[in-house]
């Protein structure tokens, strides 16, 4: 037998609803003693009928779709377990919705979309959310360009170090309860103004900080950055622990900046963190930097890279 159309089923239900209403109206007329209950019971019964009328209808999606000259048939889309993961990774994939309302096109997908009009048209028509190129921020922002290819490990390390505004510094604690154990703290950092990367990481610290007390006892520390700080991993839907979301750990000796280097250290920190210039002078702030011993990088699946310090300083993030 053929399947009845939704329109036919809807008409049958409306007809059944009208029969139900007429039946109950006749009942109220035959039983006057129940008339005093009619104002309260009849609306409830009518509401129940409407619920019954819509029992087989479900909300298919809360996402509104763009109507264009090239219609996208969502019901026919292949959402099998084999295909769905690929869609999640694909920059123009079906599930790439911008929940925050910002630009979400991945940097590595921009060139592909620009060179392929069909791909660009498909990536912009799937969702009703606005999709556009990542806008480069103006001066004073640490918004970065596209990451280097993962094979270029030295350049990737310099890229992460330059475009990171903060990192996690691990020291050997001098606190009584955890003396001799690792202690981590967050610090704002800079390796130079946005247009001048040196690879040398500068800090602006106070003796009142527990980490600075640790460094006086043991000046060696490790500073960790994650590419998840920026927009790239979010755009590519990489978890911060995903190896493709690069992480960098710099290990070295923390030293105070010498007088001849103070002017550049101040420019490096204050150009990237302007509020620091207004921090209270009573805290005796001073500049430190890290003399590198090791550059540890994981930026792809299959292992980590120990980038030679010489190669790290020869590379450029731009």
Backbone as CSV, one residue per row, in Angstrom:
resi,resn,N_x,N_y,N_z,CA_x,CA_y,CA_z,C_x,C_y,C_z
1,UNK,0.842,-1.198,0.000,0.000,0.000,0.000,0.877,1.247,0.000
2,UNK,0.378,2.267,-0.680,1.150,3.510,-0.701,1.024,4.273,0.587
3,UNK,2.017,5.047,0.867,2.031,5.838,2.085,1.234,7.109,1.889
4,UNK,0.356,7.449,2.867,-0.456,8.660,2.745,0.401,9.887,2.919
5,UNK,0.053,10.968,2.261,0.826,12.202,2.337,0.579,12.904,3.664
6,UNK,1.545,13.753,4.107,1.351,14.513,5.354,0.093,15.366,5.326
7,UNK,-0.285,15.877,4.124,-1.486,16.715,4.035,-2.734,15.903,4.323
8,UNK,-2.782,14.661,3.785,-3.949,13.802,4.018,-4.057,13.426,5.482
9,UNK,-2.904,13.072,6.075,-2.939,12.716,7.497,-3.385,13.894,8.348
10,UNK,-2.949,15.096,7.988,-3.345,16.263,8.755,-4.842,16.513,8.659
11,UNK,-5.401,16.328,7.455,-6.854,16.535,7.292,-7.643,15.518,8.113
12,UNK,-7.177,14.247,8.138,-7.862,13.217,8.939,-7.854,13.587,10.400
13,UNK,-6.737,14.110,10.874,-6.662,14.463,12.297,-7.553,15.640,12.627
14,UNK,-7.622,16.601,11.725,-8.515,17.746,11.968,-9.964,17.274,12.010
15,UNK,-10.316,16.349,11.072,-11.681,15.810,11.058,-11.989,15.071,12.350
16,UNK,-11.015,14.270,12.842,-11.203,13.543,14.108,-11.357,14.503,15.264
17,UNK,-10.596,15.598,15.234,-10.684,16.586,16.308,-12.074,17.233,16.322
18,UNK,-12.601,17.561,15.141,-13.932,18.163,15.083,-14.995,17.187,15.579
19,UNK,-14.843,15.887,15.229,-15.780,14.890,15.730,-15.740,14.814,17.250
20,UNK,-14.517,14.877,17.809,-14.371,14.811,19.264,-15.060,15.993,19.936
21,UNK,-14.863,17.194,19.358,-15.464,18.392,19.947,-16.984,18.308,19.881
22,UNK,-17.542,17.894,18.739,-18.999,17.788,18.594,-19.575,16.765,19.561
23,UNK,-18.866,15.644,19.709,-19.329,14.599,20.624,-19.449,15.116,22.038
24,UNK,-18.409,15.853,22.493,-18.429,16.346,23.861,-19.417,17.484,24.052
25,UNK,-19.641,18.270,23.000,-20.671,19.308,23.122,-22.051,18.667,23.292
26,UNK,-22.294,17.570,22.576,-23.564,16.842,22.745,-23.686,16.268,24.135
27,UNK,-22.554,15.782,24.668,-22.569,15.222,26.022,-22.949,16.281,27.045
28,UNK,-22.379,17.479,26.872,-22.708,18.545,27.836,-24.201,18.938,27.731
29,UNK,-24.731,18.898,26.510,-26.144,19.261,26.363,-27.055,18.202,26.999
30,UNK,-26.669,16.887,26.902,-27.504,15.824,27.471,-27.382,15.750,28.993
31,UNK,-26.292,16.275,29.541,-26.088,16.157,30.994,-25.919,17.550,31.583
32,UNK,-27.013,18.232,31.818,-26.933,19.624,32.315,-26.269,19.721,33.674
33,UNK,-26.322,18.599,34.458,-25.738,18.693,35.787,-24.228,18.898,35.762
34,UNK,-23.620,18.646,34.598,-22.171,18.827,34.499,-21.796,20.167,33.875
35,UNK,-22.811,20.987,33.610,-22.515,22.254,32.942,-21.572,23.141,33.731
36,UNK,-21.629,23.023,35.060,-20.763,23.881,35.862,-19.300,23.490,35.744
37,UNK,-19.013,22.267,35.225,-17.631,21.830,35.060,-17.093,22.170,33.675
38,UNK,-17.981,22.532,32.728,-17.553,22.740,31.359,-16.481,23.821,31.220
39,UNK,-16.590,24.969,31.841,-15.555,25.993,31.634,-14.160,25.529,32.023
40,UNK,-14.065,24.591,32.982,-12.739,24.163,33.415,-12.222,22.972,32.617
41,UNK,-13.055,22.035,32.245,-12.604,20.792,31.627,-12.456,20.896,30.126
42,UNK,-13.324,21.647,29.478,-13.309,21.658,28.023,-12.002,22.221,27.441
43,UNK,-11.444,23.342,27.960,-10.158,23.821,27.410,-9.040,22.809,27.578
44,UNK,-9.053,22.080,28.715,-8.015,21.079,28.940,-8.115,19.956,27.916
45,UNK,-9.344,19.525,27.641,-9.540,18.467,26.647,-9.128,18.945,25.257
46,UNK,-9.437,20.184,24.945,-9.069,20.735,23.646,-7.556,20.807,23.485
47,UNK,-6.859,21.187,24.569,-5.398,21.254,24.541,-4.786,19.871,24.326
48,UNK,-5.363,18.861,24.998,-4.880,17.491,24.837,-5.047,17.024,23.398
49,UNK,-6.128,17.444,22.757,-6.349,17.066,21.365,-5.290,17.667,20.453
50,UNK,-4.920,18.905,20.708,-3.878,19.527,19.904,-2.540,18.820,20.080
51,UNK,-2.216,18.396,21.315,-0.995,17.634,21.544,-1.026,16.330,20.769
52,UNK,-2.186,15.671,20.774,-2.319,14.406,20.048,-2.167,14.632,18.544
53,UNK,-2.686,15.779,18.078,-2.621,16.090,16.657,-1.178,16.225,16.179
54,UNK,-0.295,16.734,17.017,1.085,16.952,16.605,2.063,15.944,17.142
55,UNK,1.593,14.762,17.570,2.484,13.828,18.242,3.563,13.247,17.323
56,UNK,3.327,13.167,16.025,4.314,12.579,15.131,5.226,13.603,14.479
57,UNK,5.087,14.869,14.854,5.942,15.906,14.287,7.085,16.199,15.252
58,UNK,8.304,16.232,14.719,9.480,16.490,15.551,10.279,17.647,14.970
59,UNK,11.039,18.299,15.827,11.911,19.385,15.399,13.162,18.778,14.793
60,UNK,13.342,18.953,13.484,14.455,18.325,12.805,15.779,19.024,13.077
61,UNK,15.774,20.327,13.194,17.023,21.052,13.387,16.713,22.444,13.886
62,UNK,17.578,22.939,14.751,17.421,24.309,15.233,18.245,25.282,14.411
63,UNK,18.894,24.792,13.366,19.715,25.636,12.514,18.922,26.027,11.286
64,UNK,18.917,27.309,10.973,18.210,27.761,9.781,19.142,27.675,8.588
65,UNK,18.606,27.256,7.460,19.430,27.037,6.280,19.253,28.165,5.282
66,UNK,20.309,28.437,4.552,20.272,29.477,3.534,19.573,28.936,2.296
67,UNK,18.669,29.721,1.739,18.019,29.356,0.488,18.735,30.079,-0.623
68,UNK,19.288,29.324,-1.557,20.028,29.925,-2.662,19.585,29.298,-3.957
69,UNK,20.218,29.727,-5.034,19.884,29.172,-6.335,20.265,27.703,-6.414
70,UNK,21.296,27.308,-5.659,21.704,25.918,-5.604,21.249,25.353,-4.273
71,UNK,20.071,24.745,-4.243,19.502,24.277,-2.991,20.325,23.152,-2.406
72,UNK,20.420,23.146,-1.090,21.109,22.087,-0.372,20.072,21.199,0.263
73,UNK,20.059,19.935,-0.103,19.092,18.996,0.449,19.695,18.353,1.680
74,UNK,19.306,18.857,2.863,19.894,18.364,4.109,19.471,16.945,4.399
75,UNK,18.222,16.602,4.050,17.742,15.263,4.353,18.522,14.197,3.602
76,UNK,19.051,14.561,2.411,19.788,13.601,1.608,21.276,13.602,1.923
77,UNK,21.712,14.461,2.848,23.134,14.535,3.161,23.601,13.237,3.816
78,UNK,24.833,12.841,3.495,25.388,11.608,4.051,25.982,11.918,5.408
79,UNK,25.284,11.563,6.474,25.738,11.836,7.824,26.092,10.539,8.530
80,UNK,26.595,9.567,7.794,26.977,8.293,8.392,28.182,8.464,9.280
81,UNK,28.485,7.451,10.085,29.609,7.532,11.017,30.927,7.647,10.279
82,UNK,30.971,7.130,9.014,32.217,7.204,8.267,32.469,8.605,7.719
83,UNK,31.373,9.297,7.376,31.518,10.594,6.723,31.528,11.735,7.717
84,UNK,30.776,11.630,8.819,30.634,12.741,9.764,31.961,13.248,10.298
85,UNK,32.918,12.369,10.714,34.191,12.915,11.204,34.912,13.748,10.171
86,UNK,34.842,13.333,8.903,35.494,14.120,7.859,34.850,15.480,7.715
87,UNK,33.539,15.537,7.892,32.850,16.817,7.807,33.247,17.733,8.943
88,UNK,33.489,17.133,10.116,33.890,17.945,11.259,35.239,18.582,11.034
89,UNK,36.161,17.874,10.373,37.508,18.391,10.152,37.542,19.335,8.970
90,UNK,36.702,19.074,7.952,36.702,19.879,6.750,36.337,21.321,7.068
91,UNK,37.136,22.269,6.561,36.884,23.669,6.835,35.569,24.162,6.300
92,UNK,35.065,23.536,5.235,33.776,23.923,4.671,32.738,22.862,4.964
93,UNK,32.931,22.108,6.053,32.083,20.970,6.366,30.687,21.359,6.784
94,UNK,29.815,20.344,6.800,28.407,20.575,7.063,28.152,21.101,8.460
95,UNK,28.968,20.648,9.442,28.684,20.979,10.835,29.419,22.213,11.307
96,UNK,30.071,22.922,10.435,30.887,24.058,10.871,30.030,25.288,11.073
97,UNK,29.339,25.349,12.194,28.480,26.484,12.518,29.203,27.434,13.435
98,UNK,29.050,28.714,13.226,29.703,29.717,14.056,28.760,30.116,15.171
99,UNK,28.898,29.483,16.319,27.972,29.718,17.417,28.168,31.100,18.009
100,UNK,29.390,31.605,17.974,29.684,32.883,18.615,29.402,34.069,17.700
101,UNK,29.118,33.793,16.431,28.804,34.881,15.518,30.013,35.561,14.938
102,UNK,31.228,35.014,15.169,32.433,35.604,14.624,32.798,34.903,13.328
103,UNK,33.889,35.364,12.715,34.371,34.714,11.513,34.968,33.369,11.868
104,UNK,34.637,32.328,11.100,35.091,31.000,11.478,35.817,30.287,10.351
105,UNK,36.085,30.941,9.239,36.766,30.256,8.159,38.226,30.071,8.526
106,UNK,38.715,28.849,8.461,40.082,28.542,8.867,41.074,29.192,7.915
107,UNK,42.218,29.689,8.449,43.199,30.346,7.587,43.667,29.453,6.453
108,UNK,43.878,28.169,6.748,44.393,27.277,5.717,43.338,26.956,4.668
109,UNK,42.048,27.295,4.937,40.990,27.050,3.974,40.718,28.272,3.112
110,UNK,41.263,29.439,3.527,40.963,30.657,2.783,41.497,30.596,1.376
111,UNK,42.744,30.160,1.238,43.352,30.113,-0.085,42.608,29.139,-0.976
112,UNK,42.188,28.014,-0.416,41.443,27.014,-1.178,40.118,27.594,-1.667
113,UNK,39.435,28.323,-0.791,38.148,28.902,-1.168,38.319,29.997,-2.206
114,UNK,39.414,30.786,-2.060,39.619,31.859,-3.020,39.940,31.322,-4.411
115,UNK,40.689,30.211,-4.461,41.070,29.645,-5.746,39.991,28.783,-6.363
116,UNK,39.025,28.346,-5.604,37.970,27.474,-6.096,36.620,28.137,-5.845
117,UNK,36.022,28.762,-6.867,34.733,29.457,-6.663,33.641,28.532,-6.175
118,UNK,33.648,27.264,-6.621,32.618,26.324,-6.190,32.735,26.047,-4.709
119,UNK,33.977,25.817,-4.247,34.177,25.557,-2.821,33.784,26.754,-1.987
120,UNK,34.107,27.945,-2.479,33.750,29.153,-1.731,32.243,29.310,-1.645
121,UNK,31.551,28.988,-2.763,30.104,29.115,-2.772,29.452,28.098,-1.847
122,UNK,30.001,26.866,-1.827,29.447,25.833,-0.957,29.673,26.160,0.506
123,UNK,30.869,26.669,0.826,31.179,26.938,2.229,30.360,28.080,2.787
124,UNK,29.854,28.961,1.925,29.118,30.117,2.419,27.616,29.911,2.426
125,UNK,27.137,28.807,1.806,25.685,28.675,1.681,25.093,27.656,2.633
126,UNK,25.921,26.862,3.332,25.377,25.781,4.129,24.594,26.273,5.326
127,UNK,25.146,27.201,6.058,24.482,27.700,7.253,24.094,29.156,7.081
128,UNK,23.087,29.543,7.858,22.659,30.931,7.786,23.565,31.849,8.592
129,UNK,24.517,31.263,9.354,25.477,32.105,10.060,26.397,32.774,9.050
130,UNK,26.853,33.935,9.387,27.696,34.675,8.471,29.107,34.089,8.487
131,UNK,29.611,33.759,7.316,30.954,33.215,7.191,31.758,34.166,6.322
132,UNK,32.887,34.591,6.833,33.727,35.506,6.076,35.177,35.277,6.456
133,UNK,36.050,35.938,5.770,37.472,35.765,6.046,37.822,36.285,7.434
134,UNK,38.882,35.697,7.978,39.367,36.174,9.263,39.959,37.559,9.066
135,UNK,39.467,38.491,9.834,39.940,39.865,9.694,41.196,40.068,10.521
136,UNK,42.180,40.666,9.911,43.397,40.984,10.646,43.143,42.185,11.539
137,UNK,43.514,42.045,12.786,43.295,43.128,13.737,44.265,44.262,13.455
138,UNK,43.918,45.418,13.960,44.774,46.570,13.775,45.947,46.561,14.721
139,UNK,46.615,47.677,14.819,47.790,47.772,15.670,47.411,47.569,17.117
140,UNK,48.344,46.976,17.853,48.111,46.728,19.262,47.457,45.408,19.539
141,UNK,47.143,44.629,18.494,46.523,43.329,18.679,47.519,42.243,18.351
142,UNK,47.366,41.076,19.001,48.270,39.969,18.760,47.665,38.960,17.808
143,UNK,46.651,39.362,17.043,46.048,38.458,16.069,47.092,38.078,15.039
144,UNK,47.195,36.782,14.726,48.279,36.293,13.901,47.785,35.914,12.527
145,UNK,48.753,35.699,11.613,48.462,35.194,10.297,48.384,33.676,10.361
146,UNK,48.260,33.041,9.199,48.136,31.584,9.167,49.410,30.930,9.685
147,UNK,49.283,29.820,10.421,50.473,29.134,10.942,51.322,28.580,9.808
148,UNK,52.621,28.432,10.037,53.487,27.826,9.018,53.153,26.349,8.854
149,UNK,53.593,25.722,7.772,53.424,24.271,7.626,54.089,23.544,8.793
150,UNK,53.482,22.448,9.237,53.994,21.789,10.431,55.382,21.194,10.229
151,UNK,55.775,20.971,8.968,57.117,20.426,8.728,58.210,21.430,9.082
152,UNK,57.882,22.713,9.047,58.860,23.758,9.374,58.850,23.991,10.879
153,UNK,59.519,23.111,11.601,59.422,23.115,13.064,60.023,24.363,13.692
154,UNK,61.172,24.800,13.211,61.788,25.993,13.798,60.912,27.219,13.584
155,UNK,60.371,27.339,12.379,59.513,28.480,12.095,58.218,28.407,12.903
156,UNK,57.679,27.194,13.070,56.467,27.030,13.874,56.720,27.432,15.317
157,UNK,57.875,27.040,15.850,58.217,27.409,17.225,58.303,28.927,17.372
158,UNK,58.934,29.585,16.415,59.035,31.045,16.473,57.662,31.700,16.309
159,UNK,56.830,31.108,15.468,55.476,31.621,15.262,54.684,31.604,16.568
160,UNK,54.711,30.472,17.269,53.959,30.350,18.514,54.523,31.291,19.581
161,UNK,55.848,31.338,19.676,56.468,32.206,20.679,56.149,33.673,20.427
162,UNK,56.084,34.069,19.167,55.864,35.488,18.865,54.407,35.898,19.057
163,UNK,53.486,35.058,18.607,52.078,35.464,18.630,51.354,35.093,19.925
164,UNK,52.050,34.507,20.877,51.440,34.214,22.182,51.587,35.419,23.096
165,UNK,50.515,35.795,23.730,50.538,36.921,24.663,50.848,36.479,26.092
166,UNK,50.667,35.203,26.366,50.917,34.715,27.716,51.313,33.241,27.648
167,UNK,51.908,32.773,28.725,52.320,31.377,28.801,52.308,30.895,30.239
168,UNK,52.544,29.591,30.389,52.554,28.943,31.707,54.000,28.651,32.078
169,UNK,54.452,29.306,33.156,55.839,29.162,33.600,55.902,28.207,34.788
170,UNK,56.711,27.170,34.648,56.879,26.168,35.707,58.234,26.343,36.374
171,UNK,58.214,26.393,37.694,59.429,26.546,38.488,59.463,25.476,39.586
172,UNK,60.572,25.422,40.307,60.681,24.563,41.489,60.317,25.412,42.698
173,UNK,59.270,25.002,43.387,58.671,25.850,44.415,59.540,25.975,45.663
174,UNK,59.418,27.149,46.283,60.034,27.387,47.592,58.979,27.516,48.685
175,UNK,57.708,27.331,48.335,56.642,27.367,49.334,56.803,26.200,50.303
176,UNK,56.489,26.438,51.564,56.775,25.450,52.608,56.140,24.090,52.334
177,UNK,54.873,24.072,51.993,54.168,22.797,51.854,54.534,22.039,50.583
178,UNK,55.028,22.733,49.577,55.385,22.054,48.321,56.837,22.362,47.938
179,UNK,57.683,22.586,48.902,59.078,22.931,48.626,59.749,21.821,47.827
180,UNK,60.397,22.223,46.743,61.072,21.251,45.892,60.179,20.616,44.838
181,UNK,58.890,20.931,44.847,57.950,20.370,43.873,57.671,21.390,42.760
182,UNK,57.162,20.930,41.608,56.865,21.871,40.511,55.721,22.812,40.896
183,UNK,55.843,24.037,40.436,54.804,25.043,40.665,54.619,25.829,39.366
184,UNK,53.378,25.974,38.933,53.102,26.679,37.688,52.384,27.988,37.910
185,UNK,52.639,28.944,37.004,52.024,30.253,37.117,51.885,30.855,35.719
186,UNK,50.902,31.722,35.551,50.658,32.367,34.266,51.349,33.719,34.215
187,UNK,52.028,33.980,33.079,52.709,35.259,32.897,52.426,35.811,31.510
188,UNK,52.244,37.127,31.463,52.204,37.814,30.178,53.632,37.903,29.648
189,UNK,53.779,37.698,28.345,55.117,37.643,27.754,55.122,38.384,26.422
190,UNK,56.333,38.566,25.895,56.500,39.149,24.570,57.918,38.865,24.101
191,UNK,58.049,38.562,22.802,59.400,38.424,22.238,59.726,39.622,21.353
192,UNK,58.903,40.674,21.479,59.121,41.881,20.707,57.807,42.439,20.216
193,UNK,57.796,43.653,19.685,56.579,44.209,19.084,56.087,43.296,17.968
194,UNK,54.832,43.498,17.570,54.229,42.605,16.580,55.023,42.547,15.277
195,UNK,55.675,43.635,14.912,56.406,43.647,13.643,57.893,43.369,13.823
196,UNK,58.295,42.918,15.016,59.722,42.689,15.271,59.895,41.535,16.265
197,UNK,59.997,40.329,15.738,60.157,39.149,16.577,61.632,38.837,16.790
198,UNK,62.010,38.622,18.050,63.400,38.288,18.368,63.575,36.837,18.794
199,UNK,62.505,36.204,19.258,62.618,34.853,19.794,62.996,34.827,21.262
200,UNK,63.457,35.949,21.778,63.801,36.060,23.203,62.531,36.432,23.964
201,UNK,62.208,35.664,24.985,60.969,35.887,25.728,61.233,36.803,26.916
202,UNK,60.493,37.917,26.945,60.630,38.900,28.016,59.449,38.806,28.984
203,UNK,59.733,39.143,30.243,58.745,39.127,31.316,58.812,40.449,32.064
204,UNK,57.681,40.809,32.685,57.618,41.986,33.563,57.068,41.487,34.893
205,UNK,57.928,41.410,35.907,57.581,40.684,37.135,57.833,41.545,38.374
206,UNK,57.313,41.048,39.483,57.488,41.716,40.778,58.055,40.733,41.796
207,UNK,58.904,41.198,42.703,59.437,40.316,43.745,58.354,39.755,44.664
208,UNK,57.167,40.354,44.622,56.074,39.885,45.468,55.467,38.575,44.954
209,UNK,55.817,38.185,43.731,55.275,36.968,43.131,56.033,35.755,43.659
210,UNK,55.299,34.683,43.992,55.926,33.451,44.466,56.882,32.859,43.431
211,UNK,56.553,33.003,42.168,57.413,32.464,41.122,58.768,33.153,41.103
212,UNK,58.786,34.456,41.323,60.045,35.191,41.358,60.887,34.734,42.552
213,UNK,60.236,34.454,43.660,60.961,33.898,44.812,61.551,32.543,44.467
214,UNK,60.809,31.732,43.708,61.342,30.442,43.272,62.579,30.628,42.401
215,UNK,62.524,31.610,41.497,63.618,31.824,40.561,64.885,32.317,41.261
216,UNK,64.732,32.987,42.358,65.911,33.420,43.115,66.639,32.222,43.714
217,UNK,65.854,31.188,44.040,66.441,29.973,44.587,66.954,29.050,43.490
218,UNK,66.183,28.934,42.412,66.557,28.087,41.275,66.105,28.802,40.005
219,UNK,67.027,29.385,39.239,66.637,30.253,38.119,66.159,29.511,36.873
220,UNK,66.161,28.196,36.884,65.763,27.448,35.697,64.253,27.207,35.701
221,UNK,63.668,27.329,34.524,62.214,27.229,34.411,61.842,26.758,33.016
222,UNK,60.580,26.347,32.870,60.029,25.959,31.571,58.777,26.784,31.303
223,UNK,58.705,27.310,30.097,57.578,28.145,29.683,56.831,27.436,28.564
224,UNK,55.532,27.197,28.756,54.718,26.458,27.785,53.690,27.366,27.140
225,UNK,53.600,27.255,25.801,52.585,27.944,25.013,51.719,26.903,24.313
226,UNK,50.501,27.309,23.993,49.610,26.460,23.209,49.006,27.269,22.076
227,UNK,48.925,26.655,20.913,48.294,27.312,19.783,46.803,27.511,20.019
228,UNK,46.273,26.825,21.044,44.859,26.991,21.394,44.572,28.392,21.919
229,UNK,45.615,29.146,22.289,45.399,30.519,22.750,44.812,31.390,21.647
230,UNK,45.189,31.107,20.414,44.693,31.893,19.291,43.409,31.316,18.718
231,UNK,43.140,31.659,17.456,41.894,31.256,16.808,42.029,29.991,15.972
232,UNK,43.261,29.608,15.620,43.437,28.541,14.634,42.821,27.221,15.076
233,UNK,43.113,26.762,16.290,42.610,25.466,16.743,41.091,25.486,16.864
234,UNK,40.541,26.595,17.279,39.088,26.703,17.383,38.445,26.644,15.997
235,UNK,39.062,27.305,15.039,38.529,27.291,13.683,38.607,25.900,13.059
236,UNK,39.693,25.186,13.357,39.866,23.845,12.808,39.181,22.779,13.661
237,UNK,38.549,23.204,14.769,37.889,22.289,15.698,38.865,21.263,16.272
238,UNK,40.087,21.716,16.596,41.084,20.879,17.247,40.988,21.079,18.753
239,UNK,40.943,19.996,19.495,41.021,20.073,20.948,42.413,20.563,21.334
240,UNK,42.553,21.299,22.437,43.894,21.774,22.832,44.916,20.654,22.999
241,UNK,44.437,19.417,23.270,45.376,18.301,23.431,45.619,17.559,22.116
242,UNK,44.926,17.952,21.080,45.149,17.360,19.762,46.571,17.720,19.310
243,UNK,47.367,16.751,18.870,48.746,17.071,18.457,48.825,18.102,17.343
244,UNK,47.764,18.216,16.545,47.770,19.205,15.459,47.562,20.616,15.976
245,UNK,47.110,20.737,17.226,47.050,22.039,17.889,48.378,22.216,18.614
246,UNK,49.292,22.900,17.968,50.697,22.882,18.386,50.900,23.420,19.798
247,UNK,51.889,22.852,20.461,52.302,23.324,21.788,53.819,23.434,21.812
248,UNK,54.288,24.406,22.531,55.721,24.718,22.571,56.153,24.908,24.016
249,UNK,57.240,24.248,24.401,57.816,24.439,25.733,59.259,24.892,25.592
250,UNK,59.539,26.078,26.110,60.886,26.627,26.124,61.468,26.467,27.520
251,UNK,62.644,25.881,27.613,63.312,25.678,28.899,64.612,26.461,28.906
252,UNK,64.868,27.139,30.014,66.095,27.919,30.083,66.292,28.549,31.441
253,UNK,67.225,29.460,31.476,67.576,30.156,32.717,66.986,31.559,32.689
254,UNK,66.265,31.902,33.741,65.651,33.217,33.852,66.669,34.197,34.431
255,UNK,66.882,35.293,33.697,67.863,36.295,34.133,67.227,37.678,34.055
256,UNK,67.749,38.590,34.848,67.271,39.970,34.798,67.846,40.664,33.572
257,UNK,67.028,41.493,32.938,67.462,42.201,31.733,68.501,43.255,32.108
258,UNK,69.585,43.290,31.341,70.653,44.253,31.597,70.245,45.662,31.155
259,UNK,70.871,46.689,31.706,70.479,48.082,31.394,70.475,48.396,29.906
260,UNK,71.446,47.880,29.153,71.508,48.203,27.726,70.360,47.572,26.921
261,UNK,69.655,46.644,27.529,68.561,45.962,26.833,67.192,46.395,27.368
262,UNK,67.191,47.242,28.386,65.940,47.616,29.039,64.974,48.343,28.105
263,UNK,65.494,49.214,27.259,64.623,49.995,26.380,63.827,49.070,25.452
264,UNK,64.504,48.076,24.885,63.793,47.167,23.992,62.829,46.272,24.764
265,UNK,63.241,45.807,25.945,62.355,44.965,26.758,61.080,45.728,27.119
266,UNK,61.229,47.001,27.450,60.071,47.821,27.787,59.152,47.991,26.576
267,UNK,59.749,48.238,25.405,58.943,48.383,24.195,58.236,47.065,23.861
268,UNK,58.951,45.967,24.015,58.375,44.660,23.700,57.160,44.361,24.579
269,UNK,57.289,44.606,25.874,56.205,44.273,26.801,55.071,45.282,26.745
270,UNK,55.393,46.560,26.776,54.347,47.574,26.855,53.580,47.746,25.537
271,UNK,54.212,47.423,24.400,53.496,47.513,23.125,52.455,46.409,23.002
272,UNK,52.704,45.284,23.650,51.767,44.159,23.590,50.822,44.137,24.790
273,UNK,51.246,44.752,25.888,50.440,44.796,27.118,50.459,46.225,27.667
274,UNK,49.743,47.132,27.036,49.822,48.559,27.408,49.449,48.839,28.854
275,UNK,48.569,48.036,29.450,48.121,48.291,30.813,49.265,48.175,31.813
276,UNK,50.311,47.455,31.452,51.437,47.273,32.375,52.084,48.598,32.755
277,UNK,52.043,49.557,31.848,52.673,50.853,32.127,52.002,51.564,33.294
278,UNK,50.772,51.155,33.645,50.037,51.807,34.726,50.018,50.981,36.015
279,UNK,50.743,49.887,36.026,50.771,49.072,37.239,51.515,49.816,38.360
280,UNK,51.131,49.595,39.615,51.703,50.372,40.733,53.207,50.185,40.875
281,UNK,53.920,51.302,40.925,55.383,51.255,41.009,55.849,50.695,42.358
282,UNK,54.973,50.748,43.353,55.340,50.240,44.670,55.615,48.746,44.694
283,UNK,55.203,48.037,43.648,55.461,46.597,43.587,56.845,46.277,43.042
284,UNK,57.604,47.319,42.699,58.999,47.166,42.256,59.130,46.234,41.054
285,UNK,58.353,46.516,40.034,58.388,45.704,38.820,59.753,45.804,38.143
286,UNK,60.170,44.711,37.521,61.403,44.720,36.753,61.290,43.703,35.613
287,UNK,62.208,43.783,34.655,62.159,42.951,33.455,63.104,41.759,33.588
288,UNK,62.603,40.616,33.127,63.415,39.406,33.056,63.281,38.818,31.646
289,UNK,64.184,37.922,31.304,64.106,37.200,30.035,64.619,35.780,30.260
290,UNK,64.353,34.915,29.288,64.786,33.522,29.386,65.937,33.265,28.415
291,UNK,67.052,32.786,28.951,68.167,32.318,28.124,67.909,30.856,27.792
292,UNK,67.638,30.580,26.536,67.152,29.270,26.131,68.216,28.177,26.224
293,UNK,67.740,27.003,26.664,68.543,25.789,26.674,67.946,24.745,25.727
294,UNK,66.611,24.662,25.722,65.934,23.649,24.901,64.636,24.209,24.334
295,UNK,64.341,23.784,23.094,63.085,24.140,22.430,62.360,22.835,22.098
296,UNK,61.251,22.597,22.776,60.452,21.371,22.613,59.153,21.734,21.914
297,UNK,58.828,21.005,20.847,57.656,21.342,20.038,56.898,20.078,19.646
298,UNK,55.583,20.132,19.791,54.702,19.126,19.195,53.688,19.869,18.345
299,UNK,53.740,19.628,17.034,52.826,20.336,16.128,52.182,19.402,15.119
300,UNK,52.333,18.074,15.313,51.693,17.135,14.401,51.659,15.763,15.045
301,UNK,50.897,14.869,14.433,50.765,13.510,14.942,52.044,12.730,14.656
302,UNK,52.478,11.947,15.637,53.612,11.066,15.388,54.867,11.368,16.169
303,UNK,54.824,12.289,17.095,56.019,12.540,17.899,56.281,14.016,18.093
304,UNK,57.348,14.300,18.823,57.712,15.678,19.136,59.033,16.017,18.462
305,UNK,59.346,17.288,18.440,60.586,17.773,17.831,61.378,18.553,18.870
306,UNK,62.668,18.286,18.926,63.597,19.096,19.710,64.328,19.999,18.722
307,UNK,63.884,21.227,18.659,64.422,22.169,17.681,65.745,22.728,18.201
308,UNK,66.818,22.610,17.436,68.088,23.213,17.879,67.912,24.712,18.140
309,UNK,68.510,25.183,19.213,68.360,26.592,19.579,68.852,27.499,18.451
310,UNK,69.919,27.090,17.770,70.436,27.900,16.671,69.409,28.029,15.547
311,UNK,68.744,26.911,15.225,67.718,26.947,14.178,66.525,27.800,14.607
312,UNK,66.208,27.738,15.879,65.095,28.534,16.415,65.348,30.013,16.191
313,UNK,66.553,30.486,16.477,66.840,31.913,16.329,67.044,32.325,14.883
314,UNK,67.402,31.379,14.010,67.574,31.709,12.594,66.226,31.839,11.888
315,UNK,65.214,31.156,12.402,63.900,31.145,11.744,63.176,32.473,11.980
316,UNK,62.097,32.652,11.246,61.256,33.838,11.408,59.796,33.421,11.426
317,UNK,58.960,34.069,12.218,57.543,33.690,12.284,56.718,34.291,11.153
318,UNK,57.279,35.198,10.373,56.494,35.927,9.379,56.505,35.213,8.026
